[in-house]
Amino acid sequence: MIKEQQYTKPIISSFGTSPVRLRVLSLAPSGLRASSPLWHTSKLTLSSAPATQRIFQIGGKGVVLGVCQQELRLAVIDYWFMVLRNNLLMQVVALPLPYRPLFPGFYMPIYYPLNLAKLGVTALPHSKLDALASMYRLCRFSLPPPPLLHGLFMCCHFVSGPDFQSQVSFLISNHKWSQLKSLTESSNPTDILHQLFLFKNFNSDLILSYFKWSQHAFQVTHSIENYVKLFILLANVRKYPKIRSLLDIFVKQGEPISVSMFCHTLLTLSDNSCACNVVFDMLILVCVNNGKLELALECFRRAGDYGFKLSVVSCNSLLSALVREGRIGNVEFVYKEMIRRRVEFNLITFNTVINGLCKAGRLNKAGDIVEDMKGYGIVPSVVTYNALIDGYCKRGGPGRMYKADALLKEMVESGVFPNVITYNVLIDGFCKDVNVAASIRLFNEMKEQGLRAGVITYNSLINGLCSDGKVDEALGLRDEMLEIGLEPNIVTYNAFINGFSKKKRLKEARELFDDIVDKGVAVNVVTFNTLINAYCKTGQLEEALVLRNLMLEKMVSPNVSTYNCLIGGYYHVGEIEAANKILDELEEKGLKADVVTYNIRINAMCGRGETRKAVRYLDEMCRKGLSPSHITYNALVDGYCQQGNPSAALTVKKRMEKEGKRPNVVTYNILIKGFCRSGKLEEANNF
C-alpha cells in the first residue's frame, strides 16, 4: 500500500524562507509495516551544521545531507530520507530500510550514501520483491548494494551507481543498442540522460552517442535544457566540431526555437562565460549554414541583449548571407552593432560590407566604409577595389567608367596590383559603355602585366566589338583564343550570331548556328532568340517559326522574349491576327506579357493611327503592376503628333511626369516636330 499526502510547509534555512509543497510517501507492502507515518510529524528544523552538510530533524530522526558538485548525497540515519533540489526540500520519502529486516536475511546498512538526482514514484508493482526493487531503481543508488542484497537486485535487473555507469559506458562504447534499450525501457530515457549528466568525469562522447540514439530509438524530442547541458559539456572539453554537429540537429528539428529561452537556459546552467560564448557563436554559424537567416539575425540581436561575445567569424558569415539575399538594411545594422559591441573587425568584414553596398548602388556609403577600414589600420586589398570598380561599372550612373578607371589608378598607386578580375570588370564595363577602344587599351595593358586573359575576357571584347558592328575584328580575337588554347563557349557564339544579325549577314549567322549545333554545343534560349529576332526584322517569319519549333525539339523552352520577337515580326508585316494568336499562345504557356510586349502592341497601334486605343494598353499595363518606360510614352506622344493632335500628346507628357518619368531628349524632339507640323511654332519654341 502506498499512502500519499501533499501539504505546504515553510523551510527555514540559511537560504531563506521558502514555502515548499511536500509529496509525502509511505511504502508499506503487505507483511511489512512502516511505523510513524511522516505526515503525523509537525516539526521540521534545520541544524546548524556546515553549509555542505545539513541535518534535518524529522520527529527525532536524523538525515545527514551533503551537496557535492550538484549531486545530492544522503546518509540515512533512520528510515526517513528526503530530496533537496535547488536548496529546497522537494520530497520526503519514508522507506523501511536501515537496520530493519526487509525480508528474512536482508538488511540495509546505514553507511551507503544515496544519489537522489531525480526521484519519482508512479506505480509500484504489487509483488513485495518487485515493489522494493522498483523503489530502489527509482531512487538511483550511487553505490553498489551490499552483498546480501546482490541476488535480489540482479534478479530485478537493477544496476546501481558505478555499475550502472560502467555498464552504460560499455554498452554505448560497443554500440550494443538493443541491450541498452532493454536496460532503459523500464525508465524514461530522459531520466537516464539526466543521470549521465550527473556522473562525474563521464565521457562526453558517450553522452552524445546516447543522446542521439535515445532521440531516434524512443522518438524523443529532447528539451532545450538537455541540449544546452550537452553543448556546455562539449564546450568545456573543446569538442567544437561535435557542438556544430549537434547544433545542426537542434536547428533542423521541427520545433520552433525560442532564442530567449535558449539564452536564459545557457546562462542559468553554466557560469563559464567562454563556453557560453562559443556555443552561441556556433549557433549563429549553424543557422546561417542552414539558410535560417531570420533565426540567425534574432540570435545576433539577443547576443547583444544577453551579453554574449561573438567572434568575427560568425558575424562575417551572417553579413555574407545578408549580402547574398540583398538585405542591405540588415547588413548596415549588423555592421553598426559590431562597432558598438567592439567586435574585432578583419579585412573580410569590410570587403563583405563594401561589396553589399556596391551591389545595391550605395557607392558613396561604400566609400565611407573604406575610410572606416583605413581608420582601423586595415589596408584595402584587390578584393576591396574590385568590389568598388564593379559597383561603378554597373551602377555608377553618368561618368561611371571615368570613376572606375580612376579607382584602377588609385589602387596601382597604393601598391595593390590589379588581377584578372579587375581587368575583366573594366573591359566589360567599357564595352557596355560603347567605348571599345578603352577596352582594347586595358586588354593590352593586362597582357603587358603578365596576366593571362581567359574566356570571360575574350567574350567581353568580342561582344563589345560585335555590338559595335566590328565583327571581323571580333573574328580575329576568336582566332587568337584558339591559338592560346581557349575554347569558345556558347556566350562567344551568341555574340557572333548577334553581330552577324546586326550587320544583316544572316547567312553567316545561320551557318554558324548550324555549325555549333552539329558540333554538339548546347545552344540556349538566347541563341534562338537572337536568330528569331533577326528573321522577324527582315520579314522571314517562316524561318523564325522553323527555329521556334526547333527550340521545342531541343528541349529549350521559349520565353517572353521569344514571343515578343514573333509578335513584333507579325505586327511589322501587318498580320494582326497572327500576332494575336501568338499573344494567346504566350498566355496559354503560363507566361505573362512584359513591358516590351505592351510597347510592341502600343507602337503597332499608334502606327496604324489607333493611338486612342493604344492608351487603353497603357492603362492595362498600370493595372497589372507594370511600369511604362520612356519608349511606351514616346510611342503614344508620337502617335498623337502623327495624327495632328499635339494637345493630346502634351497630355501624355504630363501623365508621364506625374508617374515619375522625366521626358527625355526623344520626347521633346517628337513634341517639337509635332507642334511645328501643326503650325504651332510659338508653342514648339517653348520646349
C-alpha positions as CSV (number, residue, x, y, z in Angstrom):
1,M,0.0,0.0,0.0
2,I,1.2,3.5,-0.8
3,K,-0.1,6.4,1.2
4,E,0.4,9.8,-0.2
5,Q,-0.3,13.3,1.1
6,Q,0.6,16.8,-0.1
7,Y,0.9,19.9,2.1
8,T,2.9,23.1,2.1
9,K,5.4,23.9,4.9
10,P,7.9,26.7,5.1
11,I,11.6,25.7,5.2
12,I,13.8,27.9,7.3
13,S,17.5,27.7,6.4
14,S,20.5,29.9,5.5
15,F,19.0,30.1,2.0
16,G,15.9,32.0,3.3
17,T,12.3,31.0,4.0
18,S,10.5,29.4,1.1
19,P,7.1,27.7,1.0
20,V,7.5,24.2,-0.5
21,R,4.9,21.6,-1.4
22,L,5.9,18.3,0.1
23,R,5.0,15.0,-1.6
24,V,5.0,12.5,1.3
25,L,5.1,8.8,0.6
26,S,5.0,5.9,2.9
27,L,5.7,2.4,1.5
28,A,4.1,-0.4,3.4
29,P,3.9,-3.6,1.3
30,S,1.8,-6.4,2.7
31,G,3.7,-8.1,5.5
32,L,5.9,-5.0,6.3
33,R,5.0,-2.1,8.3
34,A,6.3,1.4,8.3
35,S,5.9,3.0,11.7
36,S,5.1,6.6,12.5
37,P,3.6,7.9,9.2
38,L,5.6,11.0,8.3
39,W,2.6,13.3,7.9
40,H,1.9,12.9,11.6
41,T,5.2,14.8,12.3
42,S,4.7,18.5,12.5
43,K,8.1,19.7,13.5
44,L,10.8,20.3,10.8
45,T,14.0,22.1,11.7
46,L,17.5,22.6,10.3
47,S,20.6,22.0,12.3
48,S,23.5,24.4,12.4
49,A,25.8,22.1,10.6
50,P,28.2,23.4,7.9
51,A,26.8,24.6,4.6
52,T,27.9,21.4,2.8
53,Q,26.3,19.2,5.5
54,R,22.9,19.7,6.9
55,I,21.0,17.5,9.4
56,F,17.2,17.7,9.1
57,Q,15.3,16.6,12.2
58,I,12.1,14.8,11.5
59,G,10.4,13.7,14.6
60,G,13.7,13.0,16.3
61,K,15.1,11.0,13.3
62,G,18.2,12.4,11.6
63,V,19.2,12.7,8.0
64,V,22.7,13.8,7.2
65,L,22.9,15.7,3.8
66,G,25.8,16.9,1.8
67,V,25.9,18.7,-1.5
68,C,28.9,18.0,-3.8
69,Q,29.2,19.1,-7.4
70,Q,25.4,19.5,-7.8
71,E,24.9,15.9,-6.7
72,L,22.7,15.1,-3.7
73,R,24.4,12.8,-1.2
74,L,22.4,11.4,1.7
75,A,23.3,9.0,4.5
76,V,20.2,7.5,6.1
77,I,20.3,7.6,9.9
78,D,16.9,6.2,10.3
79,Y,14.3,5.1,7.7
80,W,13.4,8.6,6.6
81,F,15.2,10.4,3.8
82,M,14.4,13.3,1.6
83,V,15.3,15.1,-1.7
84,L,16.8,18.5,-1.7
85,R,16.8,20.2,-5.1
86,N,17.9,23.8,-5.8
87,N,18.4,24.2,-2.0
88,L,14.7,23.5,-1.4
89,L,13.1,20.4,0.2
90,M,11.1,18.9,-2.6
91,Q,10.2,15.3,-1.5
92,V,10.3,13.4,1.7
93,V,10.0,9.6,1.4
94,A,9.6,7.0,4.1
95,L,11.0,3.5,3.4
96,P,11.6,0.6,5.9
97,L,15.3,0.4,5.1
98,P,18.1,0.8,7.6
99,Y,18.8,-1.7,10.3
100,R,15.4,-3.2,9.9
101,P,14.6,-6.5,8.3
102,L,13.2,-6.0,4.8
103,F,12.8,-9.7,4.2
104,P,14.3,-12.6,6.1
105,G,18.1,-12.4,5.7
106,F,18.2,-9.0,4.1
107,Y,19.5,-5.9,5.9
108,M,20.5,-2.4,4.7
109,P,23.4,-0.9,6.5
110,I,23.5,2.9,7.1
111,Y,26.8,3.8,5.6
112,Y,25.9,3.8,1.9
113,P,25.3,7.4,0.6
114,L,22.5,7.8,-1.9
115,N,22.4,9.8,-5.1
116,L,18.8,11.1,-5.4
117,A,19.2,13.3,-8.5
118,K,15.7,12.5,-9.6
119,L,13.1,10.6,-7.6
120,G,9.6,9.8,-8.9
121,V,7.2,7.1,-7.8
122,T,4.4,6.5,-10.2
123,A,3.0,3.0,-9.9
124,L,4.7,0.3,-7.9
125,P,4.0,-3.4,-8.6
126,H,2.0,-5.4,-6.1
127,S,4.7,-8.1,-5.5
128,K,6.8,-7.4,-2.4
129,L,10.0,-8.1,-4.2
130,D,9.2,-6.1,-7.3
131,A,7.9,-3.2,-5.2
132,L,11.1,-3.0,-3.3
133,A,13.3,-3.4,-6.3
134,S,11.3,-0.7,-8.3
135,M,11.8,1.7,-5.4
136,Y,15.5,1.1,-5.3
137,R,15.7,1.5,-9.1
138,L,13.8,4.8,-9.0
139,C,16.0,6.1,-6.2
140,R,19.1,5.6,-8.4
141,F,21.6,4.5,-5.7
142,S,25.1,5.8,-6.4
143,L,27.0,2.9,-4.7
144,P,26.5,-0.8,-5.2
145,P,24.2,-2.7,-2.9
146,P,25.6,-4.8,0.0
147,P,26.5,-8.4,-0.9
148,L,23.4,-9.8,0.9
149,L,21.2,-7.9,-1.4
150,H,23.1,-8.7,-4.6
151,G,20.8,-11.6,-5.6
152,L,17.7,-9.5,-5.0
153,F,18.9,-6.7,-7.3
154,M,20.3,-9.0,-10.0
155,C,17.0,-10.8,-10.4
156,C,15.3,-7.5,-10.7
157,H,17.8,-6.2,-13.4
158,F,18.8,-3.4,-11.1
159,V,22.0,-1.6,-11.9
160,S,23.5,0.6,-9.1
161,G,25.6,3.8,-9.4
162,P,29.1,2.8,-10.6
163,D,27.9,-0.5,-12.0
164,F,25.2,1.5,-13.9
165,Q,27.8,3.9,-15.1
166,S,30.3,1.3,-16.3
167,Q,27.6,-0.9,-17.8
168,V,26.0,2.0,-19.8
169,S,29.5,3.1,-20.8
170,F,30.3,-0.4,-22.1
171,L,27.0,-0.7,-24.0
172,I,27.3,2.7,-25.6
173,S,31.0,2.3,-26.5
174,N,30.3,-1.1,-28.2
175,H,27.1,0.1,-29.9
176,K,25.0,-2.6,-28.1
177,W,21.9,-0.6,-28.6
178,S,19.4,-3.5,-28.2
179,Q,20.7,-4.3,-24.7
180,L,20.8,-0.6,-23.8
181,K,17.2,-0.3,-24.9
182,S,16.1,-3.2,-22.7
183,L,18.0,-1.6,-19.8
184,T,16.3,1.8,-20.2
185,E,12.8,0.6,-21.2
186,S,11.8,0.3,-17.5
187,S,12.5,4.0,-17.1
188,N,12.2,7.3,-19.1
189,P,15.2,7.6,-21.4
190,T,15.4,11.2,-20.4
191,D,15.9,10.2,-16.8
192,I,18.9,8.1,-17.9
193,L,20.3,11.1,-19.8
194,H,19.8,13.2,-16.7
195,Q,21.7,10.6,-14.7
196,L,24.6,10.5,-17.2
197,F,25.0,14.3,-16.9
198,L,25.4,13.9,-13.1
199,F,28.1,11.2,-13.4
200,K,31.5,12.8,-12.6
201,N,34.0,12.7,-15.5
202,F,31.7,10.6,-17.6
203,N,32.9,10.6,-21.3
204,S,31.1,13.4,-23.2
205,D,31.3,11.4,-26.4
206,L,29.3,8.6,-24.8
207,I,26.7,11.0,-23.5
208,L,26.4,12.5,-27.1
209,S,26.0,9.0,-28.5
210,Y,23.3,8.1,-26.0
211,F,21.6,11.5,-26.6
212,K,21.4,10.9,-30.4
213,W,20.5,7.2,-30.0
214,S,17.7,7.8,-27.5
215,Q,16.2,10.5,-29.6
216,H,15.9,8.1,-32.5
217,A,15.1,4.9,-30.6
218,F,12.4,6.3,-28.4
219,Q,11.2,9.1,-30.8
220,V,12.1,11.6,-28.0
221,T,12.5,15.3,-28.7
222,H,15.0,16.4,-26.1
223,S,14.3,19.6,-24.3
224,I,16.3,22.8,-24.8
225,E,17.7,22.3,-21.3
226,N,19.2,18.9,-22.2
227,Y,20.6,20.2,-25.4
228,V,22.2,23.1,-23.6
229,K,23.7,20.8,-21.0
230,L,25.3,18.8,-23.7
231,F,26.5,21.9,-25.5
232,I,28.2,23.1,-22.4
233,L,29.7,19.7,-21.6
234,L,31.2,19.5,-25.1
235,A,32.4,23.2,-25.0
236,N,34.2,22.6,-21.7
237,V,36.3,19.8,-23.3
238,R,36.6,21.9,-26.5
239,K,34.9,19.4,-28.9
240,Y,33.8,22.1,-31.2
241,P,33.1,20.0,-34.3
242,K,30.7,17.9,-32.3
243,I,29.0,21.0,-30.9
244,R,28.4,22.2,-34.5
245,S,27.1,18.7,-35.5
246,L,24.7,18.7,-32.5
247,L,23.6,22.3,-33.2
248,D,22.8,21.3,-36.7
249,I,20.4,18.7,-35.4
250,F,19.0,21.2,-32.9
251,V,18.3,23.8,-35.6
252,K,16.9,21.4,-38.1
253,Q,14.3,19.9,-35.7
254,G,10.7,20.7,-36.4
255,E,10.1,22.5,-33.2
256,P,10.3,26.3,-33.3
257,I,13.3,27.6,-31.4
258,S,12.9,30.3,-28.7
259,V,16.1,32.2,-28.8
260,S,15.3,34.0,-25.5
261,M,14.8,30.6,-23.7
262,F,18.0,29.3,-25.2
263,C,19.9,32.3,-23.9
264,H,18.3,32.1,-20.5
265,T,19.0,28.4,-20.2
266,L,22.6,28.7,-21.3
267,L,23.3,31.4,-18.7
268,T,21.4,29.5,-16.0
269,L,23.2,26.2,-16.5
270,S,26.7,27.4,-16.9
271,D,28.9,30.1,-15.2
272,N,31.6,29.5,-17.8
273,S,31.2,32.6,-20.0
274,C,33.8,31.3,-22.5
275,A,31.8,28.1,-23.1
276,C,28.5,30.1,-23.4
277,N,30.1,32.5,-26.0
278,V,31.4,29.5,-28.0
279,V,28.0,27.8,-28.1
280,F,26.1,30.9,-29.0
281,D,28.6,31.9,-31.6
282,M,28.4,28.5,-33.3
283,L,24.6,28.7,-33.1
284,I,24.7,31.7,-35.4
285,L,27.0,29.9,-37.8
286,V,24.8,26.8,-38.0
287,C,21.7,29.0,-38.5
288,V,23.3,30.7,-41.5
289,N,24.6,27.5,-43.0
290,N,21.1,26.0,-42.8
291,G,19.6,29.0,-44.5
292,K,17.7,30.2,-41.4
293,L,18.6,33.8,-41.8
294,E,15.8,35.2,-39.7
295,L,16.8,32.9,-36.8
296,A,20.5,33.9,-37.2
297,L,19.5,37.6,-37.1
298,E,17.4,37.0,-34.0
299,C,20.4,35.3,-32.3
300,F,22.6,38.2,-33.2
301,R,20.2,40.6,-31.6
302,R,19.8,38.5,-28.5
303,A,23.6,38.1,-28.2
304,G,23.7,41.8,-27.5
305,D,20.9,41.7,-25.0
306,Y,22.4,38.8,-23.0
307,G,26.0,39.9,-23.2
308,F,27.4,37.1,-25.3
309,K,30.6,37.9,-27.1
310,L,30.5,36.9,-30.8
311,S,33.5,36.2,-33.0
312,V,34.3,38.0,-36.2
313,V,33.8,34.6,-38.0
314,S,30.1,34.3,-37.1
315,C,29.5,37.9,-37.8
316,N,31.2,37.7,-41.2
317,S,29.1,34.6,-42.0
318,L,25.9,36.5,-41.2
319,L,27.0,39.5,-43.2
320,S,27.8,37.3,-46.3
321,A,24.4,35.7,-46.1
322,L,22.6,39.0,-45.9
323,V,24.6,40.4,-48.8
324,R,23.6,37.3,-50.9
325,E,20.0,38.0,-50.1
326,G,20.3,41.7,-50.9
327,R,19.2,42.7,-47.4
328,I,21.4,45.8,-47.2
329,G,19.5,47.4,-44.4
330,N,20.3,44.4,-42.2
331,V,23.9,44.5,-43.3
332,E,24.2,48.1,-42.1
333,F,22.5,47.1,-38.8
334,V,24.9,44.2,-38.1
335,Y,27.9,46.4,-39.1
336,K,26.9,49.2,-36.7
337,E,26.2,46.7,-33.9
338,M,29.6,45.1,-34.4
339,I,31.2,48.5,-33.9
340,R,29.1,49.2,-30.8
341,R,29.9,45.8,-29.3
342,R,33.6,46.2,-30.2
343,V,33.8,43.0,-32.2
344,E,37.2,42.7,-33.7
345,F,37.0,43.5,-37.4
346,N,39.1,42.0,-40.2
347,L,39.6,42.5,-43.9
348,I,36.8,40.1,-44.8
349,T,34.3,42.1,-42.7
350,F,34.9,45.3,-44.6
351,N,35.1,43.7,-48.0
352,T,31.7,41.9,-47.4
353,V,30.0,45.2,-46.4
354,I,31.6,47.2,-49.2
355,N,30.6,44.5,-51.7
356,G,27.0,44.6,-50.5
357,L,26.7,48.3,-50.6
358,C,28.2,48.4,-54.1
359,K,25.7,45.8,-55.4
360,A,22.9,48.0,-54.0
361,G,24.3,51.1,-55.7
362,R,25.2,52.7,-52.4
363,L,28.6,53.8,-53.7
364,N,29.1,56.8,-51.5
365,K,28.3,54.8,-48.4
366,A,30.8,52.1,-49.6
367,G,33.4,54.9,-49.8
368,D,32.7,55.8,-46.2
369,I,33.3,52.1,-45.2
370,V,36.7,52.3,-47.0
371,E,37.6,55.2,-44.7
372,D,36.4,53.3,-41.6
373,M,38.6,50.4,-42.8
374,K,41.7,52.7,-43.0
375,G,40.8,54.1,-39.6
376,Y,41.1,50.5,-38.2
377,G,44.5,50.2,-39.7
378,I,43.4,47.7,-42.4
379,V,44.7,48.3,-45.9
380,P,42.2,47.8,-48.8
381,S,43.0,44.8,-50.9
382,V,42.5,43.9,-54.5
383,V,39.1,42.4,-53.5
384,T,38.1,45.8,-52.0
385,Y,39.0,47.7,-55.2
386,N,37.4,45.0,-57.4
387,A,34.1,45.5,-55.5
388,L,34.2,49.3,-55.8
389,I,35.2,49.1,-59.5
390,D,32.4,46.6,-60.3
391,G,29.9,48.8,-58.4
392,Y,30.8,51.9,-60.5
393,C,30.9,49.9,-63.8
394,K,27.4,48.5,-63.2
395,R,25.6,51.1,-61.1
396,G,27.6,54.3,-61.2
397,G,25.4,56.4,-63.4
398,P,26.8,59.1,-65.7
399,G,30.6,59.2,-65.7
400,R,30.8,55.8,-64.0
401,M,33.6,54.5,-66.2
402,Y,35.7,57.6,-65.5
403,K,35.4,56.9,-61.8
404,A,36.1,53.2,-62.3
405,D,39.2,54.0,-64.2
406,A,40.3,56.4,-61.5
407,L,40.0,53.7,-58.9
408,L,42.3,51.5,-61.0
409,K,44.9,54.2,-61.0
410,E,44.4,54.7,-57.2
411,M,44.9,51.0,-56.4
412,V,48.1,50.9,-58.5
413,E,49.5,54.0,-56.7
414,S,48.6,52.3,-53.4
415,G,50.7,49.3,-54.3
416,V,47.8,47.0,-54.9
417,F,48.2,45.1,-58.1
418,P,45.1,44.6,-60.3
419,N,44.3,40.9,-61.1
420,V,42.4,39.3,-64.0
421,I,39.0,40.0,-62.3
422,T,39.9,43.8,-62.1
423,Y,40.6,43.9,-65.8
424,N,37.6,41.8,-66.8
425,V,35.2,44.1,-64.9
426,L,36.7,47.2,-66.5
427,I,36.8,45.7,-70.0
428,D,33.2,44.6,-69.8
429,G,32.2,48.0,-68.4
430,F,33.9,50.0,-71.2
431,C,32.4,47.6,-73.8
432,K,28.9,48.2,-72.5
433,D,29.6,51.9,-72.4
434,V,30.3,51.6,-76.1
435,N,34.0,52.5,-75.6
436,V,35.7,49.5,-77.2
437,A,38.9,51.5,-77.7
438,A,39.3,51.8,-73.9
439,S,38.6,48.1,-73.6
440,I,41.3,47.2,-76.1
441,R,43.8,49.5,-74.3
442,L,43.1,47.7,-71.0
443,F,43.3,44.3,-72.7
444,N,46.8,45.2,-74.0
445,E,47.8,46.6,-70.6
446,M,46.6,43.4,-69.0
447,K,48.9,41.3,-71.2
448,E,51.8,43.6,-70.5
449,Q,51.3,43.0,-66.8
450,G,51.8,39.3,-67.5
451,L,48.2,38.4,-66.7
452,R,46.6,35.7,-68.9
453,A,43.3,36.6,-70.4
454,G,40.6,34.0,-70.1
455,V,37.4,33.1,-71.9
456,I,35.5,35.8,-70.0
457,T,37.9,38.5,-71.1
458,Y,37.7,37.5,-74.8
459,N,33.9,37.1,-74.6
460,S,33.6,40.7,-73.2
461,L,35.7,42.1,-76.0
462,I,34.1,40.0,-78.8
463,N,30.6,41.1,-77.6
464,G,31.7,44.7,-77.5
465,L,33.1,44.6,-81.0
466,C,30.1,42.7,-82.4
467,S,27.7,45.2,-80.8
468,D,29.7,48.0,-82.4
469,G,29.5,46.3,-85.8
470,K,33.2,45.3,-85.9
471,V,32.5,41.6,-86.5
472,D,35.7,41.0,-88.5
473,E,37.9,42.3,-85.6
474,A,36.0,40.1,-83.3
475,L,36.7,37.1,-85.5
476,G,40.4,37.9,-85.2
477,L,40.1,37.7,-81.4
478,R,38.3,34.4,-81.8
479,D,41.3,33.1,-83.8
480,E,43.6,34.4,-81.0
481,M,41.6,32.5,-78.4
482,L,42.1,29.2,-80.3
483,E,45.8,29.8,-80.7
484,I,46.4,30.1,-76.9
485,G,44.3,27.1,-76.3
486,L,41.0,28.7,-75.2
487,E,37.8,27.1,-76.5
488,P,34.9,29.5,-77.4
489,N,31.7,28.8,-75.5
490,I,28.0,29.5,-76.2
491,V,28.4,33.1,-75.0
492,T,31.1,33.6,-77.6
493,Y,28.9,32.1,-80.4
494,N,25.9,34.1,-79.3
495,A,27.9,37.3,-79.6
496,F,28.9,36.4,-83.1
497,I,25.4,35.5,-84.2
498,N,24.2,38.8,-82.8
499,G,27.0,40.6,-84.6
500,F,26.2,38.9,-88.0
501,S,22.5,39.6,-87.5
502,K,23.1,43.3,-86.8
503,K,25.1,43.6,-90.0
504,K,22.4,41.8,-91.9
505,R,24.7,38.9,-92.6
506,L,22.0,36.4,-91.8
507,K,23.5,33.7,-94.0
508,E,26.7,33.7,-91.9
509,A,24.7,33.8,-88.7
510,R,22.7,30.7,-89.7
511,E,25.8,28.9,-90.9
512,L,27.5,29.5,-87.5
513,F,24.3,28.3,-85.8
514,D,24.1,25.1,-87.8
515,D,27.8,24.5,-87.3
516,I,27.7,24.7,-83.5
517,V,24.6,22.5,-83.4
518,D,26.4,19.9,-85.5
519,K,29.4,20.1,-83.0
520,G,27.0,19.3,-80.2
521,V,27.3,22.7,-78.5
522,A,24.4,23.2,-76.2
523,V,22.5,26.2,-77.7
524,N,20.3,28.2,-75.3
525,V,17.3,30.4,-75.5
526,V,19.5,33.5,-76.2
527,T,20.9,31.8,-79.3
528,F,17.4,31.1,-80.7
529,N,16.0,34.5,-79.7
530,T,18.9,36.3,-81.5
531,L,18.3,34.5,-84.7
532,I,14.5,34.6,-84.5
533,N,14.6,38.3,-83.9
534,A,16.8,38.8,-86.9
535,Y,14.5,36.8,-89.2
536,C,11.4,38.7,-87.8
537,K,13.0,42.1,-88.5
538,T,13.7,41.0,-92.1
539,G,10.2,39.7,-92.5
540,Q,11.3,36.0,-92.8
541,L,8.6,34.8,-90.4
542,E,8.5,31.2,-91.8
543,E,12.2,30.8,-90.9
544,A,11.5,32.3,-87.5
545,L,8.7,29.7,-86.9
546,V,11.0,26.9,-88.0
547,L,13.5,28.0,-85.4
548,R,10.8,28.2,-82.7
549,N,9.8,24.6,-83.5
550,L,13.5,23.5,-83.4
551,M,13.7,25.1,-79.9
552,L,11.0,22.7,-78.7
553,E,12.8,19.7,-80.3
554,K,16.0,20.7,-78.5
555,M,14.1,21.0,-75.2
556,V,14.7,24.7,-75.0
557,S,11.7,26.5,-73.6
558,P,10.7,29.7,-75.4
559,N,10.4,32.7,-73.0
560,V,8.6,36.0,-73.2
561,S,11.4,37.5,-75.4
562,T,10.9,34.7,-77.9
563,Y,7.2,35.5,-78.2
564,N,7.9,39.3,-78.3
565,C,10.1,38.8,-81.3
566,L,7.4,36.8,-83.2
567,I,4.6,39.3,-82.1
568,G,6.8,42.2,-83.3
569,G,7.5,40.4,-86.6
570,Y,3.8,39.8,-87.4
571,Y,2.9,43.4,-86.5
572,H,5.7,44.6,-88.7
573,V,4.2,42.9,-91.8
574,G,0.7,43.8,-90.8
575,E,-0.5,40.3,-89.8
576,I,-2.5,41.4,-86.8
577,E,-4.5,38.1,-86.4
578,A,-1.3,36.1,-86.5
579,A,0.2,38.4,-83.9
580,N,-2.9,38.0,-81.6
581,K,-2.6,34.2,-81.9
582,I,1.0,34.4,-80.7
583,L,-0.2,36.5,-77.8
584,D,-2.8,33.9,-76.9
585,E,-0.2,31.2,-77.1
586,L,2.0,33.2,-74.7
587,E,-0.7,33.3,-72.1
588,E,-1.6,29.6,-72.7
589,K,2.0,28.7,-71.8
590,G,1.6,30.4,-68.5
591,L,3.9,33.3,-69.4
592,K,3.0,37.0,-68.7
593,A,3.3,39.8,-71.1
594,D,6.0,42.3,-70.0
595,V,6.7,46.0,-70.8
596,V,8.3,45.1,-74.1
597,T,5.2,43.1,-75.2
598,Y,3.0,46.2,-74.5
599,N,5.5,48.5,-76.2
600,I,5.3,46.4,-79.3
601,R,1.5,46.5,-79.3
602,I,1.2,50.2,-78.5
603,N,3.8,51.1,-81.2
604,A,1.9,49.0,-83.8
605,M,-1.5,50.5,-82.9
606,C,-0.1,54.1,-83.0
607,G,1.5,53.3,-86.4
608,R,-2.0,52.3,-87.6
609,G,-3.4,55.6,-86.3
610,E,-5.2,54.0,-83.4
611,T,-3.5,55.9,-80.6
612,R,-6.6,56.3,-78.6
613,K,-7.0,52.5,-78.4
614,A,-3.3,52.2,-77.6
615,V,-3.8,54.3,-74.5
616,R,-6.0,51.5,-73.2
617,Y,-3.0,49.2,-73.2
618,L,-1.2,51.9,-71.1
619,D,-4.0,51.7,-68.6
620,E,-3.9,47.9,-68.7
621,M,-0.1,47.9,-68.0
622,C,-0.6,50.0,-64.9
623,R,-3.4,47.8,-63.6
624,K,-1.1,44.8,-63.9
625,G,1.7,46.5,-62.0
626,L,3.9,47.1,-64.9
627,S,5.9,50.3,-65.1
628,P,5.7,52.0,-68.5
629,S,9.1,53.0,-69.9
630,H,10.1,56.1,-71.9
631,I,9.6,54.0,-75.0
632,T,5.9,53.5,-74.0
633,Y,5.2,57.2,-73.5
634,N,7.2,58.3,-76.5
635,A,5.3,56.0,-78.8
636,L,2.0,57.5,-77.6
637,V,3.3,61.1,-77.9
638,D,4.5,60.3,-81.4
639,G,1.2,58.6,-82.3
640,Y,-0.9,61.7,-81.3
641,C,1.6,64.1,-83.1
642,Q,1.4,62.0,-86.2
643,Q,-2.4,62.3,-86.1
644,G,-2.1,66.1,-85.8
645,N,-3.2,66.2,-82.2
646,P,-0.3,67.8,-80.3
647,S,-2.6,68.8,-77.4
648,A,-3.3,65.1,-76.6
649,A,0.4,64.4,-76.9
650,L,1.0,67.1,-74.3
651,T,-1.5,65.4,-72.0
652,V,0.5,62.1,-72.3
653,K,3.7,64.1,-71.4
654,K,2.0,65.4,-68.3
655,R,0.9,61.9,-67.3
656,M,4.4,60.8,-67.9
657,E,5.8,63.4,-65.5
658,K,3.0,62.7,-62.9
659,E,4.0,59.0,-62.8
660,G,7.7,59.8,-62.2
661,K,9.1,59.6,-65.7
662,R,11.0,62.7,-66.8
663,P,10.7,63.4,-70.5
664,N,14.0,62.8,-72.3
665,V,15.5,64.2,-75.5
666,V,13.5,61.9,-77.7
667,T,10.2,63.1,-76.1
668,Y,11.0,66.8,-76.7
669,N,12.1,66.2,-80.2
670,I,8.8,64.4,-81.0
671,L,6.8,67.2,-79.4
672,I,8.7,70.0,-81.2
673,K,8.2,68.3,-84.6
674,G,4.5,67.6,-83.8
675,F,3.8,71.3,-82.9
676,C,5.8,72.6,-85.8
677,R,3.9,70.2,-88.2
678,S,0.6,71.6,-86.8
679,G,1.8,75.2,-87.3
680,K,2.2,76.0,-83.6
681,L,5.7,77.4,-83.8
682,E,5.4,79.5,-80.7
683,E,4.4,76.6,-78.6
684,A,7.2,74.5,-80.2
685,N,9.7,77.2,-79.3
686,N,8.7,76.9,-75.6
687,F,10.1,73.4,-75.4
